[in-house]
Amino acid sequence: MKVRVLFYAQLRDLLGMRQLDVDVADGATVRDLLGKIYAQQPTLRPHDKSILIGAGVEFVDRNYRLSPGEEISIMPPVQGG
């Protein structure tokens, strides 16, 4: 199944892209998705411990099961001033 991944802030700048479509197996989790993304975009891996992951309008953990056509947001930690 295909999932669209949206990158935000400095992660978008780091990768030089706003979005990426990724094929994952049915029943895949966010953890599986991240593994595929890191294989294609290894410069993102060092940020693994600090990224936030959203599905729709909610933050999700790495065990969240993906649905076909879902949009997943990957963003740096929220910073305040």
Gaussian input, Z-matrix of N, CA and C with variables (Angstrom, degrees):
# hf/3-21g

backbone

0 1
 N
 C     1     B1
 C     2     B2     1     A1
 N     3     B3     2     A2     1     D1
 C     4     B4     3     A3     2     D2
 C     5     B5     4     A4     3     D3
 N     6     B6     5     A5     4     D4
 C     7     B7     6     A6     5     D5
 C     8     B8     7     A7     6     D6
 N     9     B9     8     A8     7     D7
 C    10    B10     9     A9     8     D8
 C    11    B11    10    A10     9     D9
 N    12    B12    11    A11    10    D10
 C    13    B13    12    A12    11    D11
 C    14    B14    13    A13    12    D12
 N    15    B15    14    A14    13    D13
 C    16    B16    15    A15    14    D14
 C    17    B17    16    A16    15    D15
 N    18    B18    17    A17    16    D16
 C    19    B19    18    A18    17    D17
 C    20    B20    19    A19    18    D18
 N    21    B21    20    A20    19    D19
 C    22    B22    21    A21    20    D20
 C    23    B23    22    A22    21    D21
 N    24    B24    23    A23    22    D22
 C    25    B25    24    A24    23    D23
 C    26    B26    25    A25    24    D24
 N    27    B27    26    A26    25    D25
 C    28    B28    27    A27    26    D26
 C    29    B29    28    A28    27    D27
 N    30    B30    29    A29    28    D28
 C    31    B31    30    A30    29    D29
 C    32    B32    31    A31    30    D30
 N    33    B33    32    A32    31    D31
 C    34    B34    33    A33    32    D32
 C    35    B35    34    A34    33    D33
 N    36    B36    35    A35    34    D34
 C    37    B37    36    A36    35    D35
 C    38    B38    37    A37    36    D36
 N    39    B39    38    A38    37    D37
 C    40    B40    39    A39    38    D38
 C    41    B41    40    A40    39    D39
 N    42    B42    41    A41    40    D40
 C    43    B43    42    A42    41    D41
 C    44    B44    43    A43    42    D42
 N    45    B45    44    A44    43    D43
 C    46    B46    45    A45    44    D44
 C    47    B47    46    A46    45    D45
 N    48    B48    47    A47    46    D46
 C    49    B49    48    A48    47    D47
 C    50    B50    49    A49    48    D48
 N    51    B51    50    A50    49    D49
 C    52    B52    51    A51    50    D50
 C    53    B53    52    A52    51    D51
 N    54    B54    53    A53    52    D52
 C    55    B55    54    A54    53    D53
 C    56    B56    55    A55    54    D54
 N    57    B57    56    A56    55    D55
 C    58    B58    57    A57    56    D56
 C    59    B59    58    A58    57    D57
 N    60    B60    59    A59    58    D58
 C    61    B61    60    A60    59    D59
 C    62    B62    61    A61    60    D60
 N    63    B63    62    A62    61    D61
 C    64    B64    63    A63    62    D62
 C    65    B65    64    A64    63    D63
 N    66    B66    65    A65    64    D64
 C    67    B67    66    A66    65    D65
 C    68    B68    67    A67    66    D66
 N    69    B69    68    A68    67    D67
 C    70    B70    69    A69    68    D68
 C    71    B71    70    A70    69    D69
 N    72    B72    71    A71    70    D70
 C    73    B73    72    A72    71    D71
 C    74    B74    73    A73    72    D72
 N    75    B75    74    A74    73    D73
 C    76    B76    75    A75    74    D74
 C    77    B77    76    A76    75    D75
 N    78    B78    77    A77    76    D76
 C    79    B79    78    A78    77    D77
 C    80    B80    79    A79    78    D78
 N    81    B81    80    A80    79    D79
 C    82    B82    81    A81    80    D80
 C    83    B83    82    A82    81    D81
 N    84    B84    83    A83    82    D82
 C    85    B85    84    A84    83    D83
 C    86    B86    85    A85    84    D84
 N    87    B87    86    A86    85    D85
 C    88    B88    87    A87    86    D86
 C    89    B89    88    A88    87    D87
 N    90    B90    89    A89    88    D88
 C    91    B91    90    A90    89    D89
 C    92    B92    91    A91    90    D90
 N    93    B93    92    A92    91    D91
 C    94    B94    93    A93    92    D92
 C    95    B95    94    A94    93    D93
 N    96    B96    95    A95    94    D94
 C    97    B97    96    A96    95    D95
 C    98    B98    97    A97    96    D96
 N    99    B99    98    A98    97    D97
 C   100   B100    99    A99    98    D98
 C   101   B101   100   A100    99    D99
 N   102   B102   101   A101   100   D100
 C   103   B103   102   A102   101   D101
 C   104   B104   103   A103   102   D102
 N   105   B105   104   A104   103   D103
 C   106   B106   105   A105   104   D104
 C   107   B107   106   A106   105   D105
 N   108   B108   107   A107   106   D106
 C   109   B109   108   A108   107   D107
 C   110   B110   109   A109   108   D108
 N   111   B111   110   A110   109   D109
 C   112   B112   111   A111   110   D110
 C   113   B113   112   A112   111   D111
 N   114   B114   113   A113   112   D112
 C   115   B115   114   A114   113   D113
 C   116   B116   115   A115   114   D114
 N   117   B117   116   A116   115   D115
 C   118   B118   117   A117   116   D116
 C   119   B119   118   A118   117   D117
 N   120   B120   119   A119   118   D118
 C   121   B121   120   A120   119   D119
 C   122   B122   121   A121   120   D120
 N   123   B123   122   A122   121   D121
 C   124   B124   123   A123   122   D122
 C   125   B125   124   A124   123   D123
 N   126   B126   125   A125   124   D124
 C   127   B127   126   A126   125   D125
 C   128   B128   127   A127   126   D126
 N   129   B129   128   A128   127   D127
 C   130   B130   129   A129   128   D128
 C   131   B131   130   A130   129   D129
 N   132   B132   131   A131   130   D130
 C   133   B133   132   A132   131   D131
 C   134   B134   133   A133   132   D132
 N   135   B135   134   A134   133   D133
 C   136   B136   135   A135   134   D134
 C   137   B137   136   A136   135   D135
 N   138   B138   137   A137   136   D136
 C   139   B139   138   A138   137   D137
 C   140   B140   139   A139   138   D138
 N   141   B141   140   A140   139   D139
 C   142   B142   141   A141   140   D140
 C   143   B143   142   A142   141   D141
 N   144   B144   143   A143   142   D142
 C   145   B145   144   A144   143   D143
 C   146   B146   145   A145   144   D144
 N   147   B147   146   A146   145   D145
 C   148   B148   147   A147   146   D146
 C   149   B149   148   A148   147   D147
 N   150   B150   149   A149   148   D148
 C   151   B151   150   A150   149   D149
 C   152   B152   151   A151   150   D150
 N   153   B153   152   A152   151   D151
 C   154   B154   153   A153   152   D152
 C   155   B155   154   A154   153   D153
 N   156   B156   155   A155   154   D154
 C   157   B157   156   A156   155   D155
 C   158   B158   157   A157   156   D156
 N   159   B159   158   A158   157   D157
 C   160   B160   159   A159   158   D158
 C   161   B161   160   A160   159   D159
 N   162   B162   161   A161   160   D160
 C   163   B163   162   A162   161   D161
 C   164   B164   163   A163   162   D162
 N   165   B165   164   A164   163   D163
 C   166   B166   165   A165   164   D164
 C   167   B167   166   A166   165   D165
 N   168   B168   167   A167   166   D166
 C   169   B169   168   A168   167   D167
 C   170   B170   169   A169   168   D168
 N   171   B171   170   A170   169   D169
 C   172   B172   171   A171   170   D170
 C   173   B173   172   A172   171   D171
 N   174   B174   173   A173   172   D172
 C   175   B175   174   A174   173   D173
 C   176   B176   175   A175   174   D174
 N   177   B177   176   A176   175   D175
 C   178   B178   177   A177   176   D176
 C   179   B179   178   A178   177   D177
 N   180   B180   179   A179   178   D178
 C   181   B181   180   A180   179   D179
 C   182   B182   181   A181   180   D180
 N   183   B183   182   A182   181   D181
 C   184   B184   183   A183   182   D182
 C   185   B185   184   A184   183   D183
 N   186   B186   185   A185   184   D184
 C   187   B187   186   A186   185   D185
 C   188   B188   187   A187   186   D186
 N   189   B189   188   A188   187   D187
 C   190   B190   189   A189   188   D188
 C   191   B191   190   A190   189   D189
 N   192   B192   191   A191   190   D190
 C   193   B193   192   A192   191   D191
 C   194   B194   193   A193   192   D192
 N   195   B195   194   A194   193   D193
 C   196   B196   195   A195   194   D194
 C   197   B197   196   A196   195   D195
 N   198   B198   197   A197   196   D196
 C   199   B199   198   A198   197   D197
 C   200   B200   199   A199   198   D198
 N   201   B201   200   A200   199   D199
 C   202   B202   201   A201   200   D200
 C   203   B203   202   A202   201   D201
 N   204   B204   203   A203   202   D202
 C   205   B205   204   A204   203   D203
 C   206   B206   205   A205   204   D204
 N   207   B207   206   A206   205   D205
 C   208   B208   207   A207   206   D206
 C   209   B209   208   A208   207   D207
 N   210   B210   209   A209   208   D208
 C   211   B211   210   A210   209   D209
 C   212   B212   211   A211   210   D210
 N   213   B213   212   A212   211   D211
 C   214   B214   213   A213   212   D212
 C   215   B215   214   A214   213   D213
 N   216   B216   215   A215   214   D214
 C   217   B217   216   A216   215   D215
 C   218   B218   217   A217   216   D216
 N   219   B219   218   A218   217   D217
 C   220   B220   219   A219   218   D218
 C   221   B221   220   A220   219   D219
 N   222   B222   221   A221   220   D220
 C   223   B223   222   A222   221   D221
 C   224   B224   223   A223   222   D222
 N   225   B225   224   A224   223   D223
 C   226   B226   225   A225   224   D224
 C   227   B227   226   A226   225   D225
 N   228   B228   227   A227   226   D226
 C   229   B229   228   A228   227   D227
 C   230   B230   229   A229   228   D228
 N   231   B231   230   A230   229   D229
 C   232   B232   231   A231   230   D230
 C   233   B233   232   A232   231   D231
 N   234   B234   233   A233   232   D232
 C   235   B235   234   A234   233   D233
 C   236   B236   235   A235   234   D234
 N   237   B237   236   A236   235   D235
 C   238   B238   237   A237   236   D236
 C   239   B239   238   A238   237   D237
 N   240   B240   239   A239   238   D238
 C   241   B241   240   A240   239   D239
 C   242   B242   241   A241   240   D240

   B1=1.4417
   B2=1.5219
   B3=1.3082
   B4=1.4540
   B5=1.5292
   B6=1.3421
   B7=1.4567
   B8=1.5244
   B9=1.3159
   B10=1.4678
   B11=1.5235
   B12=1.3245
   B13=1.4588
   B14=1.5243
   B15=1.3305
   B16=1.4577
   B17=1.5243
   B18=1.3281
   B19=1.4588
   B20=1.5288
   B21=1.3229
   B22=1.4594
   B23=1.5265
   B24=1.3382
   B25=1.4683
   B26=1.5303
   B27=1.3449
   B28=1.4598
   B29=1.5282
   B30=1.3340
   B31=1.4701
   B32=1.5270
   B33=1.3096
   B34=1.4727
   B35=1.5302
   B36=1.3365
   B37=1.4643
   B38=1.5233
   B39=1.3259
   B40=1.4608
   B41=1.5273
   B42=1.3313
   B43=1.4591
   B44=1.5274
   B45=1.3308
   B46=1.4531
   B47=1.5143
   B48=1.3347
   B49=1.4681
   B50=1.5239
   B51=1.2971
   B52=1.4581
   B53=1.5326
   B54=1.3187
   B55=1.4641
   B56=1.5227
   B57=1.3318
   B58=1.4550
   B59=1.5234
   B60=1.3156
   B61=1.4596
   B62=1.5197
   B63=1.3414
   B64=1.4635
   B65=1.5190
   B66=1.3301
   B67=1.4595
   B68=1.5215
   B69=1.3419
   B70=1.4603
   B71=1.5177
   B72=1.3127
   B73=1.4625
   B74=1.5258
   B75=1.3212
   B76=1.4623
   B77=1.5234
   B78=1.3195
   B79=1.4531
   B80=1.5221
   B81=1.3383
   B82=1.4627
   B83=1.5256
   B84=1.3215
   B85=1.4532
   B86=1.5337
   B87=1.3171
   B88=1.4646
   B89=1.5267
   B90=1.3174
   B91=1.4763
   B92=1.5337
   B93=1.3320
   B94=1.4667
   B95=1.5345
   B96=1.3262
   B97=1.4486
   B98=1.5287
   B99=1.3214
   B100=1.4634
   B101=1.5264
   B102=1.3250
   B103=1.4623
   B104=1.5190
   B105=1.3265
   B106=1.4717
   B107=1.5187
   B108=1.3263
   B109=1.4650
   B110=1.5252
   B111=1.3294
   B112=1.4667
   B113=1.5210
   B114=1.3339
   B115=1.4653
   B116=1.5376
   B117=1.3381
   B118=1.4703
   B119=1.5220
   B120=1.3300
   B121=1.4616
   B122=1.5358
   B123=1.3314
   B124=1.4702
   B125=1.5262
   B126=1.3223
   B127=1.4655
   B128=1.5276
   B129=1.3259
   B130=1.4652
   B131=1.5290
   B132=1.3175
   B133=1.4699
   B134=1.5332
   B135=1.3411
   B136=1.4660
   B137=1.5379
   B138=1.3129
   B139=1.4623
   B140=1.5285
   B141=1.3228
   B142=1.4628
   B143=1.5287
   B144=1.3070
   B145=1.4673
   B146=1.5236
   B147=1.3315
   B148=1.4561
   B149=1.5268
   B150=1.3277
   B151=1.4638
   B152=1.5236
   B153=1.3138
   B154=1.4579
   B155=1.5181
   B156=1.3385
   B157=1.4562
   B158=1.5138
   B159=1.3210
   B160=1.4473
   B161=1.5142
   B162=1.3326
   B163=1.4689
   B164=1.5227
   B165=1.3175
   B166=1.4638
   B167=1.5235
   B168=1.3160
   B169=1.4721
   B170=1.5217
   B171=1.3391
   B172=1.4630
   B173=1.5205
   B174=1.3333
   B175=1.4586
   B176=1.5226
   B177=1.3394
   B178=1.4625
   B179=1.5227
   B180=1.3368
   B181=1.4649
   B182=1.5235
   B183=1.2931
   B184=1.4659
   B185=1.5250
   B186=1.3219
   B187=1.4584
   B188=1.5309
   B189=1.3050
   B190=1.4615
   B191=1.5222
   B192=1.3420
   B193=1.4703
   B194=1.5292
   B195=1.3034
   B196=1.4599
   B197=1.5222
   B198=1.3286
   B199=1.4605
   B200=1.5252
   B201=1.3410
   B202=1.4634
   B203=1.5218
   B204=1.3255
   B205=1.4514
   B206=1.5210
   B207=1.3116
   B208=1.4624
   B209=1.5265
   B210=1.3310
   B211=1.4576
   B212=1.5203
   B213=1.3206
   B214=1.4573
   B215=1.5222
   B216=1.3222
   B217=1.4631
   B218=1.5164
   B219=1.3289
   B220=1.4644
   B221=1.5213
   B222=1.3384
   B223=1.4542
   B224=1.5015
   B225=1.3297
   B226=1.4653
   B227=1.5258
   B228=1.3243
   B229=1.4672
   B230=1.5306
   B231=1.3007
   B232=1.4655
   B233=1.5248
   B234=1.3303
   B235=1.4497
   B236=1.5184
   B237=1.3006
   B238=1.4567
   B239=1.5113
   B240=1.3255
   B241=1.4458
   B242=1.4910
   A1=108.81
   A2=115.72
   A3=121.00
   A4=109.83
   A5=115.07
   A6=122.97
   A7=107.41
   A8=116.64
   A9=120.85
   A10=108.64
   A11=115.51
   A12=122.09
   A13=108.08
   A14=116.05
   A15=122.24
   A16=108.33
   A17=116.84
   A18=122.27
   A19=109.17
   A20=116.45
   A21=121.30
   A22=111.95
   A23=114.06
   A24=125.01
   A25=110.94
   A26=117.01
   A27=120.00
   A28=112.78
   A29=118.40
   A30=119.44
   A31=109.80
   A32=116.63
   A33=121.05
   A34=109.44
   A35=116.37
   A36=120.55
   A37=111.61
   A38=116.77
   A39=122.38
   A40=111.54
   A41=115.92
   A42=120.85
   A43=112.90
   A44=116.85
   A45=120.07
   A46=112.99
   A47=116.54
   A48=120.88
   A49=109.55
   A50=114.31
   A51=122.08
   A52=111.64
   A53=116.46
   A54=120.20
   A55=110.48
   A56=113.54
   A57=121.36
   A58=107.61
   A59=117.81
   A60=121.45
   A61=107.88
   A62=116.06
   A63=121.50
   A64=108.98
   A65=116.48
   A66=121.74
   A67=108.55
   A68=116.05
   A69=121.99
   A70=108.16
   A71=116.02
   A72=121.46
   A73=110.78
   A74=117.13
   A75=120.52
   A76=108.56
   A77=116.52
   A78=120.84
   A79=114.06
   A80=117.39
   A81=121.05
   A82=110.49
   A83=115.42
   A84=122.26
   A85=109.62
   A86=115.12
   A87=120.10
   A88=109.85
   A89=117.25
   A90=121.47
   A91=110.32
   A92=117.06
   A93=121.55
   A94=110.93
   A95=115.30
   A96=121.06
   A97=110.92
   A98=116.76
   A99=119.99
   A100=111.28
   A101=117.61
   A102=120.53
   A103=111.84
   A104=116.21
   A105=120.03
   A106=110.99
   A107=116.40
   A108=119.71
   A109=110.13
   A110=117.39
   A111=120.52
   A112=111.62
   A113=117.78
   A114=120.73
   A115=110.04
   A116=116.72
   A117=121.39
   A118=112.35
   A119=116.60
   A120=122.34
   A121=109.55
   A122=118.63
   A123=121.10
   A124=114.27
   A125=119.37
   A126=120.35
   A127=112.28
   A128=116.98
   A129=120.86
   A130=112.02
   A131=118.07
   A132=122.36
   A133=114.08
   A134=120.54
   A135=119.50
   A136=113.69
   A137=118.03
   A138=122.54
   A139=112.27
   A140=117.12
   A141=122.39
   A142=113.61
   A143=118.43
   A144=121.45
   A145=113.01
   A146=117.90
   A147=119.60
   A148=114.79
   A149=118.78
   A150=119.19
   A151=111.79
   A152=114.32
   A153=122.50
   A154=107.10
   A155=116.49
   A156=121.34
   A157=108.34
   A158=116.14
   A159=121.09
   A160=111.55
   A161=114.91
   A162=122.07
   A163=105.24
   A164=115.97
   A165=118.68
   A166=108.80
   A167=116.90
   A168=120.90
   A169=112.50
   A170=117.24
   A171=120.74
   A172=111.07
   A173=115.65
   A174=120.20
   A175=107.95
   A176=116.30
   A177=121.39
   A178=109.10
   A179=115.74
   A180=119.52
   A181=109.51
   A182=115.52
   A183=120.59
   A184=113.58
   A185=117.99
   A186=121.55
   A187=112.35
   A188=117.29
   A189=122.23
   A190=109.46
   A191=116.27
   A192=121.39
   A193=109.93
   A194=115.20
   A195=122.21
   A196=111.52
   A197=116.07
   A198=122.92
   A199=108.68
   A200=117.41
   A201=119.76
   A202=111.38
   A203=116.49
   A204=122.26
   A205=114.95
   A206=116.96
   A207=120.66
   A208=111.39
   A209=115.99
   A210=121.47
   A211=108.21
   A212=114.85
   A213=122.07
   A214=107.78
   A215=116.14
   A216=122.02
   A217=109.43
   A218=115.72
   A219=121.42
   A220=106.93
   A221=115.13
   A222=119.66
   A223=111.47
   A224=115.34
   A225=118.73
   A226=109.08
   A227=117.60
   A228=119.88
   A229=110.53
   A230=115.06
   A231=120.76
   A232=107.95
   A233=116.12
   A234=121.20
   A235=109.17
   A236=114.89
   A237=119.93
   A238=110.78
   A239=116.02
   A240=118.56
   A241=112.68
   D1=154.37
   D2=-177.41
   D3=-101.74
   D4=136.68
   D5=177.25
   D6=-127.79
   D7=137.25
   D8=176.30
   D9=-96.53
   D10=130.91
   D11=-179.66
   D12=-113.02
   D13=127.85
   D14=179.81
   D15=-108.41
   D16=133.75
   D17=-179.78
   D18=-108.91
   D19=143.46
   D20=-176.01
   D21=-126.68
   D22=156.05
   D23=172.76
   D24=53.74
   D25=-133.96
   D26=-174.25
   D27=-66.55
   D28=-21.38
   D29=176.46
   D30=-68.67
   D31=-38.92
   D32=176.26
   D33=-62.37
   D34=-44.14
   D35=179.09
   D36=-65.08
   D37=-40.92
   D38=179.59
   D39=-59.46
   D40=-43.64
   D41=-176.88
   D42=-86.01
   D43=-20.46
   D44=-177.45
   D45=71.73
   D46=25.00
   D47=177.81
   D48=-149.65
   D49=151.10
   D50=-179.38
   D51=-90.29
   D52=-32.30
   D53=-177.17
   D54=-150.36
   D55=162.59
   D56=-179.47
   D57=-148.28
   D58=131.60
   D59=174.18
   D60=-94.56
   D61=129.44
   D62=-175.31
   D63=-126.49
   D64=134.56
   D65=174.09
   D66=-91.02
   D67=127.14
   D68=176.67
   D69=-131.13
   D70=160.80
   D71=179.49
   D72=-70.90
   D73=152.85
   D74=173.15
   D75=-56.49
   D76=138.56
   D77=-179.70
   D78=83.36
   D79=4.34
   D80=-179.00
   D81=-66.05
   D82=153.62
   D83=177.61
   D84=-107.60
   D85=173.02
   D86=174.93
   D87=-58.48
   D88=-37.85
   D89=178.16
   D90=-58.12
   D91=-44.51
   D92=177.66
   D93=-62.78
   D94=-43.40
   D95=179.00
   D96=-60.45
   D97=-46.09
   D98=179.65
   D99=-61.10
   D100=-39.03
   D101=177.30
   D102=-58.29
   D103=-42.40
   D104=178.55
   D105=-67.64
   D106=-40.90
   D107=-179.93
   D108=-64.18
   D109=-45.02
   D110=-179.18
   D111=-63.69
   D112=-32.01
   D113=177.31
   D114=-66.00
   D115=-36.75
   D116=-179.40
   D117=-85.09
   D118=-31.48
   D119=-174.74
   D120=-130.80
   D121=72.54
   D122=-174.20
   D123=-62.44
   D124=-19.52
   D125=178.44
   D126=-68.09
   D127=-15.14
   D128=178.66
   D129=-82.72
   D130=-25.64
   D131=-174.47
   D132=-54.35
   D133=-41.51
   D134=-179.86
   D135=-60.28
   D136=-17.09
   D137=-179.52
   D138=-93.11
   D139=3.21
   D140=-173.08
   D141=-53.24
   D142=-43.53
   D143=-174.85
   D144=-70.96
   D145=-19.51
   D146=-173.33
   D147=-109.86
   D148=-9.55
   D149=-175.48
   D150=-72.29
   D151=151.84
   D152=172.41
   D153=-106.90
   D154=145.87
   D155=-176.20
   D156=-126.02
   D157=129.07
   D158=179.38
   D159=-121.95
   D160=145.60
   D161=172.83
   D162=-125.59
   D163=114.41
   D164=-173.52
   D165=67.45
   D166=-123.99
   D167=-178.83
   D168=-107.55
   D169=13.57
   D170=-178.57
   D171=-120.47
   D172=145.50
   D173=170.78
   D174=-76.42
   D175=142.50
   D176=-178.65
   D177=-130.24
   D178=162.05
   D179=176.29
   D180=-97.04
   D181=-178.72
   D182=-173.78
   D183=-75.81
   D184=-8.50
   D185=176.51
   D186=-92.90
   D187=-1.28
   D188=179.70
   D189=-61.08
   D190=129.72
   D191=179.22
   D192=-84.50
   D193=130.84
   D194=-177.34
   D195=-81.43
   D196=151.64
   D197=175.07
   D198=-114.61
   D199=150.61
   D200=179.37
   D201=-56.52
   D202=136.66
   D203=176.83
   D204=75.92
   D205=4.09
   D206=-177.73
   D207=-68.71
   D208=149.39
   D209=173.75
   D210=-104.16
   D211=125.64
   D212=179.16
   D213=-113.57
   D214=131.79
   D215=178.70
   D216=-102.32
   D217=133.62
   D218=175.84
   D219=-120.97
   D220=121.95
   D221=-174.35
   D222=-140.46
   D223=158.46
   D224=176.52
   D225=-71.98
   D226=168.81
   D227=177.03
   D228=-58.98
   D229=147.76
   D230=178.65
   D231=-70.69
   D232=133.32
   D233=179.95
   D234=-120.83
   D235=141.34
   D236=178.24
   D237=-112.34
   D238=172.18
   D239=-178.18
   D240=-126.90

